[in-house]
Amino acid sequence: MRLAERDEELRVLTEVLDAGRRGAGAAVVIRGGIGCGKTELLTALKGRAANAGFLRLSAVGSWPERRSPGAVLSQLLCDEPKLAACRTIVGEVVKSAATAPVGGAPFGEQPLDSATAAALHGLCTQVTRTADRVPVLLCVDDVQFADPLSMHWIVLLLRVLRSARIMLVLTDCTLSRQAHPQLQSELLRQPNYVAMTVPRLTPEGVTELLSQVLGDPLARELGGRCHAVSGGNPLLVRALTEDHRRAVAVFDRAPTQLVVGESFGETVLSCLHRGRPVLLRVAQALALVDERHTDPGRLARVLDEDATVVARGIHALESAGLVDEGRLRHPLARKMVLESMGVAEHRALHNRLATALYEEGAAATRVAEHVIRGETATCTWTVPVLREAAERYLLANRAADAHACLDAALRACDDDAERVVLRALVASTAWMLNPSMSARHLGELTVALRAGRLPDQHALKLAKYLLWHGRFQEAGHAIERMEARGHDADPAAGGELRATRELLSATYPGLVAALRPGPEDAADPRIRGAASLSHVLAHGPDDRAVTDAEAALRTLRLSGDTQEWLMCAVSALSFADRPESAAIWCDHWLGEARARHVPLWEAEFSSLRAGIALRQGDPLLACKFAQVALERVPAESWGVCLGGPVANLVQAAVDIGDHKAAAEYLQIPITEGVFNTRFGLYLLHARGRYHFAAGHPYAALDDFTTCGDQMRRWEFDHPTVVPWRSEAARAHFAVGDQERARALAHEELEMTGPGHSRARGITLCALAAVGPSAARVGRLTEAVENLQKAGDRVRLAGALADLARAHVAAGRAERAQLALEMALRLADEAGIAAALGDLREQAQRIADLRTASRLPESAVAALSGSERRVAALAARGCTNREISERLTITASTVEQHLTRIFRKLGVRSRQELPAETVLEA
């Protein structure tokens, strides 16, 4: 492979080689970074020397052999037949030096004994005599690692070099200090001394090197990126070409992007191991810090090295192209360097770095990062720094990092009182990430509460955690102890207790009784938000609850102290038949939860959004959000609140008509404590609907009845929450108990009130199903109006389908088509066509009937605008009085209009009025 951008260096070396052949001895030192091509130049020079008839003697220095006497000298002289006489001399000198002080001392620190000096002079004489017969090229690669004995011989040779046909070429990679000052001094005295520095390749040079392997087009495309990754280091460039070759072999095609793989990583480590050990340690410290322009003084303290040595080490890494502005150039290089450390070494380095940063006054978060990774070291400043870092991380929405800091602080702390507070904080951050993570701390926190050692603000949170995990008795004791303390002297603590009680009573109504909010609570938006939900659950939708919920949502900001109250306010809007507003607010808070990287918040808002989507008649969207909820927090971590997301999944599957999926969702393990929560009501309702849809009315009736009993017991018995009476009425009717079915449906209809609501629409559908057929069309027509205003597409599609069937059953097939068309459109939009049966076949049959019995278009067109409006309402089943009230006309006028309508259309009763009148109106 041709050397790239090395023509000038080869020209100079060739000139020196020619001069040496003519008798002008010379010395050349080639310097450069690790892997920058010094050895390649030496190899190229040897090839030219062989062609010129030179005797070539070579050696390579290495760090492990730097204290081995004669290691380089033996390589140079012992294997050449023309210098056979040298082999014995070298052996004797090496044997003698191994027992002498100079054998182990660095070069220049011990004088040579006379016998060794004489032997080395003799070796120089042997080489110069050989040079009289044939020019000699001596090459020593990595001379900085040459042993002292060999260095003495090289220096002696330099003194006789000028008068011999000898060319001495050394490569030197100065890594942390000047390798051999005495050698440099002797070199400078030589008249034919040449020093050259081999630079790294330019981007053009990298492209040239790549083109020899990849071809010109791909080389030009990848050259810039390859230069950025390799720093122009030829050895790393070749490693990258090898990674490319391997990728071609694996994928059977040439990648269009630069491949940075195993060969590159191994070569980086190889470069580091070729230098002094301190170089690898400097690289490891740089990888650990991973910052631009790292202070060498700090690294020196971390590594317990001289600052000058570290600075030169950084310079050597930059010269090799491994480091740019104090950072390793590529993530893979950093990864390989970090993995080169053992676990103990890794931790020790983190601990020393944490100490150095703390002493410099660095930010707590920077110090904490290394304290955590160091794991073992504990200083007096460790816990305060970790707590400060946790606070900063929480403000920056980095709950996982905050938890790691507090967990490390808990392990490091030895003060019992502070450990209680730290454990509470650890439980709090763990709760935000995954409630199961907090469970291991609850026992000790409960003990601390009983002993009076747990501060009030943490005691209230402990009660919430215990309830979530189904530890109801312990939670009750915690709340009782808080109330027993009294907070007359601390209004803030009292307000916190009341807000928490209001919150918990809406979720665990059978376990925590709500407090009647007082005048002082009106200023607390959290209490207003939670109270609005409690009010809707107990009394149904009203404007006051909506006002309170929206006020809370506008005032509060998402945090650990507000998240659950925000959910209450959004839930109140949803149950108060404000699904669009609830969806907008929920999407807003869900977006914030995602931005703050708090899995529990995202999971809870996702589950809430799924429930809202169900009330909007969008089961596909509901299923998506419910699945996200269980992805962000797994089912086993939801505690007794698991009923929420599971109920949403089951409801969505039933709405879609996927009974198999619903059955699978019901296999998710549920603890009995779920049914002590509001979410247990949703689960009973969903499970009952599944049983009924699957053809098991008795099982459905059990669930609906249990749900109703619980709602009455908790005084949350309003159909806007769960219309259990309607569902139970259908189940009773299915098993033949028509009287009980109608009683339940009528009872629920009374509870819904006279206004339009989703609950009223659902109840009217049930009443139409279980009541007399004569009233079915009227009730279903009213149900359609209610459900249209509520915006529930699934329930509306079902009501329209039932209305169409009612028209068909009454022999008025012509009226069914409009309802069926609307039902089909809604079913397709909501993805529930499978759940509504053979609607398309029914629609086709009705269309066929209407084709045979269609009235002439001229007959409908003959109606005036007023007559069409009256006809439309009459076709829907409205009485004369209802029509007069809606159109603000007298009953007599209605009768006159109907007389003219019947005559123009040729019909004799309202039942014969065609659907076209509705369309025209």
Sequence and secondary structure as in RCSB ss.txt:
>XXXX:A:sequence
MRLAERDEELRVLTEVLDAGRRGAGAAVVIRGGIGCGKTELLTALKGRAANAGFLRLSAVGSWPERRSPGAVLSQ
LLCDEPKLAACRTIVGEVVKSAATAPVGGAPFGEQPLDSATAAALHGLCTQVTRTADRVPVLLCVDDVQFADPLS
MHWIVLLLRVLRSARIMLVLTDCTLSRQAHPQLQSELLRQPNYVAMTVPRLTPEGVTELLSQVLGDPLARELGGR
CHAVSGGNPLLVRALTEDHRRAVAVFDRAPTQLVVGESFGETVLSCLHRGRPVLLRVAQALALVDERHTDPGRLA
RVLDEDATVVARGIHALESAGLVDEGRLRHPLARKMVLESMGVAEHRALHNRLATALYEEGAAATRVAEHVIRGE
TATCTWTVPVLREAAERYLLANRAADAHACLDAALRACDDDAERVVLRALVASTAWMLNPSMSARHLGELTVALR
AGRLPDQHALKLAKYLLWHGRFQEAGHAIERMEARGHDADPAAGGELRATRELLSATYPGLVAALRPGPEDAADP
RIRGAASLSHVLAHGPDDRAVTDAEAALRTLRLSGDTQEWLMCAVSALSFADRPESAAIWCDHWLGEARARHVPL
WEAEFSSLRAGIALRQGDPLLACKFAQVALERVPAESWGVCLGGPVANLVQAAVDIGDHKAAAEYLQIPITEGVF
NTRFGLYLLHARGRYHFAAGHPYAALDDFTTCGDQMRRWEFDHPTVVPWRSEAARAHFAVGDQERARALAHEELE
MTGPGHSRARGITLCALAAVGPSAARVGRLTEAVENLQKAGDRVRLAGALADLARAHVAAGRAERAQLALEMALR
LADEAGIAAALGDLREQAQRIADLRTASRLPESAVAALSGSERRVAALAARGCTNREISERLTITASTVEQHLTR
IFRKLGVRSRQELPAETVLEA
>XXXX:A:secstr
   SS HHHHHHHHHHHHHHHTT  EEEEEEE TTSSHHHHHHHHHHHHHHTT EEEEEE  GGGTTSTTHHHHH
HHSS GGGHHHHHHHHHHHHHHHHSGGGTS TTSS   HHHHHHHHHHHHHHHHHHHHS EEEEEESGGG  HHH
HHHHHHHHHTGGGSSEEEEEEE  SSS S HHHHHHHHT TTEEEEEE    HHHHHHHHHHHH HHHHHHHHHH
HHHHHTT HHHHHHHHHHHHHHHHHHSS  SS    HHHHHHHHHHHHHS HHHHHHHHHHHHH  TT  HHHHH
HHHT  HHHHHHHHHHHHHTTSEETTEESSHHHHHHHHHTS HHHHHHHHHHHHHHHHHHT  HHHHHHHHHHH 
S   TTHHHHHHHHHHHHHHTT HHHHHHHHHHHHHH   HHHHHHHHHHHHHHHHHH HHHHHHHHHHHHHHHH
TT S HHHHHHHHHHHHHTT HHHHHHHHHHHHHH  TT HHHHHHHHHHHHHHHHHSTTTS      GGGGG H
HHHHHHHHHHHHHH   HHHHHHHHHHHHH   STTTHHHHHHHHHHHHHTT HHHHHHHHHHHHHHHHHTT HH
HHHHHHHHHHHHHHHTT HHHHHHHHHHHHHHS GGGSGGGGHHHHHHHHHHHHHHT HHHHHHHTTS   GGGG
GSHHHHHHHHHHHHHHHHTT HHHHHHHHHHHHHHHHHHT   TTT  HHHHHHHHHHHTT HHHHHHHHHHHHH
HH SS  HHHHHHHHHHHHHS GGGHHHHHHHHHHHHHHHT HHHHHHHHHHHHHHHHHTT HHHHHHHHHHHHH
HHHHHT GGGG SHHHHHHHHHHHHHHH   HHHHHTS HHHHHHHHHHHTT  HHHHHHHHT  HHHHHHHHHH
HHHHHT SSGGG  THHHHH 
